[in-house]
């Protein structure tokens, strides 16, 4: 990692010198060779991604507040003509962190300087179809309404930072951004006492988990079958819906999260869907992806159960769940009002989850 930090220091120094027309031994930051990406980077980055120079620079800039924050102090220099910081440097200041925190403007400055055409090219790195966003690696957050897009805070994802720091799998803790707690069970599959037909249907879920890749990829049925497995868990409290969720997770090596509905639902129009989409985006864009998501809802207690099924990688980007959040709520309402009659409107659902309602 030290080699990459040194590389970024060199890029930063050359960018500053060239922008202020100071003496420099290079005519472009692109003359600085990239270090070799070792096993650590290959484990962190998506398999099908080969980052460009620009992408490496943005990634390292987002990591600097965590790896070498003092390196960004150069951006605190004041513009003597106006007695204020340079606007083109961007940046924001945290509540407790005293150092410089980069924004999208900071990244664009380092790669484009004052060249408008290059600015427009660099902005594409922050579009939704870019792998930064698709795999939830780097993003811009917190730009105010009506403010420039690039004023958003350049942030590395908690998932990526955790795996970089600890070289282990990230398991999110309960917080405002991901209001969920992992749950598990000490029981085994054999301990579940269920009717035969229910056991058969649950086993069908297990079979899908273990054989979905063969069905979709090897047999070429991904063109005809929707991703994920859709089913409804329904019954009074205490009939084993939550237990079945944790047992499926335990049997297949999956993480089960219980999500507090009170942190999701909002009285403001559109905010509930936005909050739900945010939860799905965080789960769906982890490096656990691609995965199937099973969402278990208990209407009375107001709890969600989000079951994250870690599956083998596929060459496609993961799909976004944002566009389907409204479909989820229409189906959830239909579930509570009509019981098990879930067939109407189901075909339009693209999210990958199960519903379990206690009515």
WOKA-V396770 format. One line per field, one symbol per residue. phi: phi as a letter, one per 30 degrees, with the letter a starting at -180 (. if undefined). A space follows every 10 residues. Layout:
phi->???
//
This chain:
phi->.edddddded dddddddddc hcdadbcadd dddddddded dddddeedcb edeedddddd dddeeccadd dcdedddcdd dbhadddddi jbcddcdddd cdbddddddd cbicdddded ddeddcdddd deddchcbac biddeideed ddddbddddd dddddchbdd bdcdaddbdb bdbbbddced ddcbeedded dddddddddd cdddddcddi cddccddibc accbldeicj dddddddddd dciccccccd dddcdbdddi dddddddddd ddddcddddd bcccccccdd dibcbccccd bddbdcdddd cedcdddedd dddddddcid dcddiddddc dcaccbcci
//
